[in-house]
Each structure stands twice: as C-alpha cells, then as structure tokens.
Amino acid sequence: MPDYALTPEFLTTFAVFAACLAGVGALAWLEKRPRVTLQPRLLPTTPLMLAAGFVGLLALVHLLNLAGVHTGR
C-alpha cells in the first residue's frame, strides 16, 4: 500500500467520499420506493442527493490529487 494512503488527510477524505456514496445510494433507494399515499415526503431526496453527489465528486478529485494525479490546468 502506498504511504499517502495512511495519512490522516487521505483517510478523512476517503471517509467523506464513502459517506457521500452511501448517502446517494440510500437517498436513491428512498426515492424509488413505491408510494402508499400521495402526501409529499418530508425529506426532499433530490436536492440532498445532488448535494451529496457534488461533495462526493469533490472528495474524489481531492483523493486523486492526493494520489499524485494532476487534475486541472
């Protein structure tokens, strides 16, 4: 295993990425469940899924940068 994978910054960023991935999965599962009534849900799943996906994408890019991959200009 490379030494950059044991730094606290890498582990924290990976934990954030894993949490965002789990959050997007859970929200997608919640959104696809069949509805029993026509009442709106109290949890707005689509904006939360979008926010978790965006933070997860930023965490993924940060993980790639920590691994030495040059992203950007």
Secondary structure by P-SEA (a helix, b strand, c coil): cccccccaaaaaaaaaaaaaaaaaaaaaaaaacccccccccccaaaaaaaaaaaaaaaaaaaaaaaacccccc
